[in-house]
Amino acid sequence: MRFSFERAQTLEHVEAELDFINYLALSHYPTIVPIRSSEGKLVERVTTSEGAYIGVVFSDAEGESLYCDQMNDSQMEAWGKSLGSLHARSQVYEPAKGIKRQDWRDGLDYIAVALDHHPHEKEALMELDNLRIWLYSLKQSKHEYGLIHYDFQQDNIFWHASTSQFHVIDFDDAMYHWYAMDIVAALADVLDNTERDSSSQVESFLRGYKAICPLDKQMIEQFPKFLRFSKLFSFSRILTALEDSDLSNTPPWYAGLKLKLMTMTDEMRLGFGNPW
């Protein structure tokens, strides 16, 4: 069961998410499916004193969680194939009439609104300007651009040993973007890990992906810039989450979580001044 604050996820956006999930399930892609309420609805809207929430229930995900340091080459390759299979379906997906997920432009707008509340974040604002110029310069062919998962990381994929496949959950960040963005977002932790050589893992992932979907060399060369979008988007979301976070009577874990988020923003700031 998942409840989303309506100001963060509108009813229309959730309906668009479920439309894509149902499309994937009908095409035999291994994923969860939404379950209807006792009223026969896939989505329920609940009004509280704090505002409205959007409720959805999904089927159980099959399989076990795996993390990068637990994956062998064949599992990394299967992870890449899983994302490639999603993108192959996305290339021919037509959303139901009247509903559509947001796209990268909405992501840029979200970042801009978040940074408007923090005008002292000069380097982040420059990063946003550079990202906007770069993204508007890219072409949008059906083989390179479409509806992506955006959070295809290890906590959203479950290894099913009997079929050697990953079952996928959590499409609430799905947006229209370049497929390369999905690859980079999936491998963000691997690409950012400077403590060990992860090149063989990346190669295995890309080998699996390219067995299903073509991947232009020029898109691979743009991976570092897509990673910069991912980092700035995450940075703006954390900034927003930290607003009005000076609360009293908080549980014991709250201070540690807040410190962790503040540390993450400090680390992200270090990359905003790097040349393009």
LOMARVO-168727 format. One record per residue: y, z, x of N, C-alpha, C in turn; residue in one letter. Coordinates in steps of 0.05 Angstrom, whole numbers. Atoms other than C-alpha are relative to their C-alpha. Example, Ala and Ser with C-alpha at 12.3 -4.5 7.8 and 13.67 -1.06 7.14 Angstrom:
2
NODE       nY       nZ       nX      caY      caZ      caX       cY       cZ       cX   type
NODE      -24        0       18      -90      156      246       24        0       18      A
NODE      -24       -1      -16      -21      143      273       22       14      -15      S
This chain:
276
NODE       nY       nZ       nX      caY      caZ      caX       cY       cZ       cX   type
NODE      -24        0       17        0        0        0       25        0       18      M
NODE      -25        1      -15       70      -17       25       24        0      -19      R
NODE      -25        0       14      138        1       -2       22       -8       18      F
NODE      -22        9      -16      199      -35       23       26        6      -15      S
NODE      -26       -5       12      271      -14       11       12      -28       -8      F
NODE       -9       26       10      301      -71      -31       23      -11       16      E
NODE      -22       10      -16      362      -75       13      -10      -13       26      R
NODE       12       11      -24      316      -92       71      -18      -24       -6      A
NODE       17       22        8      267     -137       34        4       -4      -30      Q
NODE       -5        5       28      288     -168      -32      -26       -8      -14      T
NODE       23        8       16      239     -183      -88       -8      -29        6      L
NODE        5       29       -5      246     -258      -75      -14       -4       28      E
NODE       11        3      -26      230     -249       -1      -30        9        1      H
NODE       28      -10        1      167     -208      -16      -17      -20      -15      V
NODE       16       20       15      144     -260      -68       -6      -24       18      E
NODE        5       22      -18      153     -314      -15      -21        7       21      A
NODE       20       -9      -18      112     -273       34      -28       -2      -12      E
NODE       26        0       13       55     -265      -16       -9      -28       -6      L
NODE        7       28        5       58     -339      -33      -13      -12       25      D
NODE       11       11      -26       45     -356       41      -27       13        5      F
NODE       26      -14       -5      -11     -303       47      -21      -12      -18      I
NODE       20       11       18      -46     -330      -15       -8      -28        8      N
NODE        6       27      -10      -40     -401       12      -19        1       24      Y
NODE       18       -2      -23      -72     -379       78      -28        8       -9      L
NODE       26       -9        9     -128     -342       42      -15      -22      -14      A
NODE       13       22       14     -143     -402       -2      -10      -22       19      L
NODE        8       20      -20     -148     -445       60      -20       12       20      S
NODE       21      -14      -15     -200     -396       87        9       11       27      H
NODE      -10      -14      -24     -155     -365      140       -6       30       -4      Y
NODE        8      -28        2     -180     -294      155       24       19       -1      P
NODE      -22      -17        4     -126     -250      126       -4       18      -24      T
NODE        1      -17       23     -113     -196       75       11      -15      -24      I
NODE      -11       12       24      -95     -213        3       13       22      -17      V
NODE      -13      -19       18      -48     -179      -47      -18        6      -24      P
NODE       16       -8       23      -80     -140     -104       19        6      -23      I
NODE      -17       -4       23      -52     -138     -174        0       29       -9      R
NODE       -2      -28       10      -27      -73     -204      -14        1      -28      S
NODE       12       -4       27      -53      -44     -270       15      -16      -21      S
NODE      -16       16       19        3      -84     -303       -5      -30        5      E
NODE        6       28       -6      -25     -148     -273       20      -14       18      G
NODE      -20       11      -18       32     -157     -223       -7        2       29      K
NODE        4       -2      -29       28     -173     -149       22       17       13      L
NODE      -23      -15      -11       96     -139     -138       10       18      -22      V
NODE      -12      -20       19      123      -76     -171       27        9       12      E
NODE      -26      -10       -8      196      -55     -168        4       28      -11      R
NODE       -3      -28        8      208       20     -170       28       10        7      V
NODE      -27      -10       -3      277       50     -180        0       30        5      T
NODE       -2      -29       -6      293      118     -148       30        7        3      T
NODE      -28       -8       -4      356      159     -137       12      -11       26      S
NODE       -9       11      -25      360      129      -67        4      -30       -2      E
NODE       -1       29        2      355       57      -92      -27      -11       -9      G
NODE       25       13        9      301        7     -110      -19       -6       23      A
NODE       21        6      -20      235       -2      -73      -19      -22      -12      Y
NODE       19       21        7      187      -62      -74      -27        9        9      I
NODE       27       -9       -7      114      -42      -77      -21      -22       -1      G
NODE       22       19       -1       54      -84      -57      -25       14       10      V
NODE       26      -10      -10      -20      -68      -47      -16      -23       11      V
NODE       16       21      -13      -64     -108        0      -29        9        3      F
NODE       28       -6       -6     -139     -112       11       -3       11       28      S
NODE        5      -11      -27     -170      -78       71       -3      -23       21      D
NODE        4       19      -22     -167     -114      138      -28        6       13      A
NODE       27       -3      -12     -236     -126      168        3       -1       31      E
NODE        1        2      -29     -251     -113      241       11       25       14      G
NODE       -9      -22      -16     -228      -67      297       25       -8       16      E
NODE      -24        5      -16     -162      -60      335       -8       -4       29      S
NODE        3        4      -29     -160      -87      406       27       -2       12      L
NODE      -25        3      -15     -105      -82      457       -5      -17       24      Y
NODE        3       21      -21      -91     -130      514      -18        9       23      C
NODE       17       -9      -22     -123      -87      567      -29        3       -7      D
NODE       28       -1        9     -186      -86      525      -12      -28       -5      Q
NODE        9       27        7     -190     -161      513      -10      -15       25      M
NODE       10       17      -22     -233     -206      556       12      -28       -5      N
NODE      -11       27        1     -216     -280      567       -6      -14      -27      D
NODE        8       14       25     -255     -304      506       15       12      -24      S
NODE      -15      -12       22     -220     -254      461       30       -8        1      Q
NODE      -27       10       -2     -152     -275      488        2      -28      -10      M
NODE        1       28        9     -171     -347      475       -2       -1      -31      E
NODE        3       -2       29     -193     -328      404       26        8      -14      A
NODE      -27       -9       10     -125     -294      394       18      -24       -2      W
NODE      -16       24        0      -91     -359      413       -8      -20      -21      G
NODE       10       18       20     -136     -399      368        8        9      -28      K
NODE       -8      -11       26     -120     -353      310       29       -7       -7      S
NODE      -28        8        5      -45     -365      318        2      -30       -3      L
NODE       -1       29        3      -56     -439      328      -10       -9      -28      G
NODE       10        6       27      -97     -441      263       21        6      -21      S
NODE      -22       -7       18      -40     -406      227       21      -21        0      L
NODE      -21       20       -2       10     -456      253       -9      -27      -11      H
NODE       10       25       11      -34     -515      235        2        0      -31      A
NODE       -3       -2       29      -34     -490      163       29        0       -8      R
NODE      -28       -1        6       40     -476      165       13      -28       -1      S
NODE      -11       26       -2       54     -548      183       -2      -16      -26      Q
NODE        4       15       25       29     -572      115        5       19      -24      V
NODE       -5      -19       22       50     -511       74       26       -7      -15      Y
NODE      -23        4       17       97     -522       15        2       24      -18      E
NODE       -3      -24       16      124     -458      -16        2       -6      -30      P
NODE       -3        3       29      122     -448      -91       30       -4       -7      A
NODE      -27        7        8      184     -474     -126       18       25       -4      K
NODE      -20      -21        4      244     -429     -121       -2       24       19      G
NODE        3      -23      -18      218     -381      -67       -3      -11       29      I
NODE        2        9      -28      227     -388        8        8       23       18      K
NODE       -7      -20      -19      228     -341       67       25       -7       15      R
NODE      -24        5      -16      289     -333      111       -7      -14       25      Q
NODE        5       14      -25      298     -370      176       16       12       23      D
NODE      -13      -11      -24      326     -360      246       30        3       -3      W
NODE      -29       -3        5      397     -370      221        6       27      -13      R
NODE       -3      -26       12      388     -309      177       -4       22       20      D
NODE        4      -19      -22      362     -273      238       25        3       17      G
NODE      -26       -1      -15      426     -291      276       21       14      -16      L
NODE      -20      -14       18      468     -268      216       -5       30        0      D
NODE        7      -28        0      430     -202      215       10       13       26      Y
NODE       -9      -10      -26      444     -192      289       30        3        0      I
NODE      -30        0        0      518     -209      279       10       24      -16      A
NODE       -8      -22       17      525     -158      222       -5       27       14      V
NODE        7      -25      -14      490     -104      263       20        5       23      A
NODE      -18       -3      -23      535     -117      324       29        4       -9      L
NODE      -26       -5       11      597     -116      280        6       30       -2      D
NODE       -3      -30        1      584      -41      273        1       12       27      H
NODE        0      -10      -28      580      -35      349       15      -19       18      H
NODE      -16       20      -16      637      -76      378        1        5       30      P
NODE        0       -6      -29      630      -41      445      -24      -14       14      H
NODE       23       13      -12      564      -79      456        8      -29        8      E
NODE      -11       26       -9      600     -135      493      -21      -19        9      K
NODE       20       18      -11      540     -162      530      -19      -11      -21      E
NODE       17        8       23      498     -164      466       14      -22      -16      A
NODE      -15       21       15      553     -204      431        0      -26       15      L
NODE        1       25      -16      555     -254      489      -28      -12       -2      M
NODE       27       10        2      479     -259      485       -4      -14      -27      E
NODE        2       13       26      485     -275      411       13      -27        0      L
NODE      -14       26       -1      536     -330      424      -17      -21       15      D
NODE       17       18      -16      490     -361      477      -25       -9      -16      N
NODE       24        6       16      429     -357      431        7      -19      -22      L
NODE       -8       17       22      467     -389      374        3      -29       10      R
NODE       -5       26      -11      489     -448      417      -27      -14        7      I
NODE       26       11       -8      419     -458      445      -18       -7      -24      W
NODE       18        5       23      381     -452      379        9      -24      -16      L
NODE      -10       23       15      427     -502      344       -4      -26       14      Y
NODE        5       24      -16      412     -551      400      -28      -10       -2      S
NODE       28        7        1      337     -552      387       -7      -18      -24      L
NODE        9       17       22      303     -605      345      -21       15      -17      K
NODE       19      -14       18      260     -584      285      -20      -20      -11      Q
NODE       21       18       10      199     -629      280      -22       17      -13      S
NODE       20      -16       15      141     -608      235      -22       10       18      K
NODE       20       -9      -19       96     -601      296       11       24       18      H
NODE      -11      -21      -17      144     -551      329       14       22      -16      E
NODE      -16      -18       15      178     -516      272      -12        5      -28      Y
NODE       10       -6       27      156     -480      208        0       30       -5      G
NODE        1      -29        7      140     -413      176      -19       14       20      L
NODE       16      -14      -20      115     -365      230       -4       29       -9      I
NODE        6      -28        5       86     -295      228       21       18       11      H
NODE      -21      -13      -16      135     -268      280      -10       27       12      Y
NODE       10      -26      -11       95     -203      293      -30       -1        4      D
NODE       28        5       -4       28     -230      314      -11       16       24      F
NODE        8      -17      -22       16     -172      361      -25       16       -6      Q
NODE       26      -11        2      -45     -129      372       -4       20      -24      Q
NODE        3      -19       23      -30      -78      317       -2      -14      -27      D
NODE        2       15       25      -31     -134      265      -23      -20        0      N
NODE       24       17       -1      -96     -168      286      -24       18        4      I
NODE       24      -16       -2     -167     -141      279      -24      -17        7      F
NODE       22       16      -11     -226     -167      318      -25        4      -18      W
NODE       25        0       16     -287     -186      275      -22      -12       18      H
NODE       19        9      -21     -344     -189      325      -21      -20      -10      A
NODE       21       17       11     -395     -223      279        9      -29       -3      S
NODE      -11       28        3     -349     -284      270       16       -8       24      T
NODE      -17        5      -23     -311     -279      336       28      -10       -8      S
NODE      -27        7       10     -246     -283      297       17       25       -4      Q
NODE      -18      -22        7     -185     -241      286        9       -3      -29      F
NODE      -11       -2       27     -165     -219      216       29       10        2      H
NODE      -29       -4       -4      -89     -218      207       13       14      -23      V
NODE      -15      -14       20      -43     -171      169       30       -2        6      I
NODE      -28       -7       -4       31     -154      161       17      -25        5      D
NODE      -16       24       -1       70     -217      145       29        5       -9      F
NODE      -26       -6       12      134     -180      124       23       -8       18      D
NODE      -21       11      -17      173     -208      184       -1      -30        2      D
NODE        3       29       -1      152     -280      171       27      -14       -5      A
NODE      -24       15        3      209     -329      179       -4      -29       10      M
NODE        1       27      -11      222     -403      192       13       -1       27      Y
NODE       -9       -1      -28      228     -412      266      -17      -21       15      H
NODE       17       17      -16      199     -453      323      -27       14        6      W
NODE       26      -13       -4      124     -441      333       -1       13       27      Y
NODE       -1      -13      -26      139     -425      406        9       29       -2      A
NODE      -10      -28        4      176     -363      381      -23       18       -8      M
NODE       23      -16        8      112     -338      349      -18        6       23      D
NODE       16       -4      -24       74     -347      414       13       21       18      I
NODE      -14      -18      -17      127     -310      453        0       28      -12      V
NODE        0      -26       13      132     -254      402      -27       13        1      A
NODE       27      -10       -2       56     -246      403       -5       11       28      A
NODE        6       -7      -28       54     -243      479       22       17       13      L
NODE      -24      -13      -11      119     -203      488       -8       23       19      A
NODE        8      -23      -17       84     -141      516      -14      -10       25      D
NODE       14       11      -23       41     -184      562       20      -12       19      V
NODE      -20       13      -17      100     -225      587       19       20       13      L
NODE      -19      -20      -11      142     -162      598      -13       19       20      D
NODE       14      -19      -17       88     -125      637        2       -8       29      N
NODE       -4        7      -28      111     -126      709      -18       16       19      T
NODE       18      -17      -16       59      -75      732      -26      -14        8      E
NODE       25       14       -7        1     -124      733        3      -30       -6      R
NODE        0       29        4      -12     -198      737      -14       -7      -26      D
NODE       11        6       26      -22     -222      666       -3      -31       -4      S
NODE        0       29        3      -22     -297      681      -26      -11      -11      S
NODE       25       10       10      -96     -306      667       -3        6      -30      S
NODE        0       -5       29      -88     -273      599       17      -20      -15      Q
NODE      -18       20       13      -30     -318      581      -14      -27        0      V
NODE       14       26       -2      -70     -379      605      -22       -1      -21      E
NODE       21        0       20     -129     -358      561       10       -3      -28      S
NODE      -12        2       26      -85     -348      501        9      -28       -6      F
NODE      -11       27        4      -50     -415      510      -23      -21       -2      L
NODE       23       18        1     -117     -450      522      -12        0      -29      R
NODE       10       -2       28     -141     -424      454       19      -13      -19      G
NODE      -21       11       18      -76     -443      420       -1      -30        1      Y
NODE       -1       29       -3      -75     -513      448      -25      -15       -9      K
NODE       25       11       10     -147     -524      426        3       -6      -30      A
NODE       -5        4       29     -119     -522      354       26      -15       -5      I
NODE      -26       12        4      -46     -542      360       11      -10       26      C
NODE      -13       10      -25       -8     -585      410       23       19        7      P
NODE      -23      -17       -9       44     -548      451       14      -16       22      L
NODE      -16       16      -18       98     -588      485        8       16       25      D
NODE       -8      -14      -25      112     -571      558       29       10       -1      K
NODE      -28       -8        2      186     -568      543        3       26      -16      Q
NODE       -1      -25       16      173     -513      491       -9       23       18      M
NODE        9      -21      -18      134     -473      543       22        8       19      I
NODE      -22       -6      -18      193     -479      590       22       17      -13      E
NODE      -20      -15       15      236     -448      535       -9       28       -7      Q
NODE       11      -26        7      192     -386      529       20       23        7      F
NODE      -18      -22       -7      242     -341      567       24        2      -19      P
NODE      -23       -2       19      298     -359      518       -9       10      -27      K
NODE       10      -11       25      255     -346      457       -5       30        3      F
NODE        3      -28       -4      239     -279      488       26       15       -2      L
NODE      -26      -12        2      313     -265      492        9        3      -30      R
NODE       -5       -4       28      319     -278      417      -15       24      -11      F
NODE       17      -22        9      262     -230      405       12       27        7      S
NODE      -11      -25      -10      295     -176      447       26        7      -14      K
NODE      -26       -6       13      364     -183      416       -4        7      -30      L
NODE        6       -6       27      335     -183      346      -11       29       -2      F
NODE       11      -27        0      295     -120      361       22       21        6      S
NODE      -23      -17       -7      357      -89      394       17        6      -24      F
NODE      -18       -3       23      399     -101      332      -13       17      -22      S
NODE       14      -15       21      345      -72      286       -1       30        8      R
NODE        0      -28       -8      340       -9      328       27       13       -2      I
NODE      -28      -10        3      416       -2      330        5        8      -29      L
NODE       -4       -6       29      416       -5      254      -16       25       -8      T
NODE       17      -23        7      359       45      249       12       27       11      A
NODE      -12      -24      -12      397       94      294       26        9      -12      L
NODE      -25       -8       13      460       93      252       -5       23      -19      E
NODE        3      -24       17      470      159      216      -26       15        5      D
NODE       25      -13       -7      410      187      253        3       29        9      S
NODE       -4      -28       -7      442      254      269       -5       18      -24      D
NODE        8      -15       24      404      293      217       -7       29        7      L
NODE        8      -28       -4      390      367      208      -27        4      -14      S
NODE       26       -7       12      324      400      188      -20      -23        2      N
NODE       19       22       -5      283      343      219      -27       12        9      T
NODE       26       -9      -10      208      349      234       -1        0       30      P
NODE        1       -3      -29      186      365      305       -1      -27       15      P
NODE        3       26      -14      170      292      323       26      -17        0      W
NODE      -24       17        4      239      266      303       16       -4       25      Y
NODE      -16        2      -24      276      282      367      -13      -18       21      A
NODE       14       17      -19      223      248      409        1      -29       -7      G
NODE       -2       28        9      224      185      367       28      -11        4      L
NODE      -27        9       -4      299      181      369        6       -5       29      K
NODE       -3        4      -28      299      189      444      -14      -25       10      L
NODE       15       24       -7      246      135      451       16      -25       -8      K
NODE      -15       24        9      288       86      410       25       -4       16      L
NODE      -24        2      -16      351      102      449       -6      -11       28      M
NODE        9       10      -26      313       90      514       -6      -30       -1      T
NODE        7       29        3      288       23      488       26      -17        0      M
NODE      -26       15        1      360        0      473       13       -1       27      T
NODE      -11        0      -27      382       21      542      -14      -20       18      D
NODE       15       19      -16      327      -20      574        6      -29       -8      E
NODE       -7       27       10      343      -81      530       27       -9       10      M
NODE      -27        7       -9      416      -79      550        1      -12       28      R
NODE        1        9      -28      397      -91      622       -3      -31        2      L
NODE        5       29       -2      376     -163      606       21      -17      -12      G
NODE      -20       16       14      436     -184      565       20      -14       19      F
NODE      -20       12      -19      479     -199      626      -12      -22       17      G
NODE       13       20      -17      428     -246      658       10      -28       -7      N
NODE      -11       27        4      452     -318      667      -19      -17      -17      P
NODE       15       19       16      429     -373      620       -6      -25       16      W
